[in-house]
Amino acid sequence: MSLDDPSAVRLSTPFRGCLPDYGEPWPTTNSQEQPHLVLRDAMGTVRDVLAGWQVPDTMVQSALKSIDTLVYDDRLCLLEFNEIMSNIEARLPTALKRSLNALRNDVASDAASSDAASSDAASSDAASSDAASSSVFPVGALQTTIEQYTNTLPVRQAKTLQDELLNPLLELSNA
């Protein structure tokens, strides 16, 4: 194969300029803002150790310390719920999606109001214990919402919905 007019072809030239500094190629989020991801990584490290992999002692100690502190974090369930919902929300039936979003909004508004209440009444022990208890994710309400919706469906459809979409939410409610 040959070109009809080889002189019409522009020759490539190497780039001689400078590219601007765009920063890091990956998103740089503070992992402390996402305790569910830190806990997941720490649990993975512990699983590796239990599976017989050699993991540096500093990583094991860091993982154990993270697990020890994060396991009591009230935000874990809500953050896990948000992550699961971001994956399955578009595939959920509209009525169930509305119910689950209402549950999420209730929990988020309770957490926001308890944060405000605890900052206003920081000196009162009773107010801070009420704020801590009101920010706990309502696992029972999640199970009830799912059960109420699936009970309205035919058995095969409910089983398919639970197996394909709702399984992560059911695992979260059983954890």
C-alpha positions, 0 to 999 in steps of 0.5 A: 500500500502506498500513499498517493501524495506522501508530501501531504502527510504532516510529520509528527513532532515531539511535545516540547512544552510543559504540562501544568501541575494537576495534582494527584491522579487519585481522589485524596479523601481523608480516610478518617472521615470514612470510618467504615472504609478504615474498618474494612481495611483493618478487618482485611489486614486481620483476615490476612494474618489469620489466613497465614499471610505475613503482614508487618507488625506495624500494620497489624498493630495499626489494624487492631487499634483501628478496630478497637476504636472504630467498632464503637463508632455510631456512624458505621451503620449509616455509612455502610447503608449509604454505600450499599444504597448508592450501589442498588438504589437505581434498581430498587422498586420505587416504593421500597426506595422511597421507604429506605430513603425516608429511613436514611433521611430520618437517621441523618436528621436525627444525627444532625440534631443530636450533634447540634444538641450535644454541642449546645449542652456539652456540659450536661451528661444526660444530654450527651448520652441522649444525643449518642443514643439517638444517632444509632442506626435503627436496624430494626426499622430497616428489617421491618421496612424490607419485610413489609415491602417483600410481604406485599410481593409474590413469593418468587419475586420477593425471593429474587429481590432479596437474593439479588438486591437486598442481601447486602442490606439484610447482612447489614441489619444482621451484623 
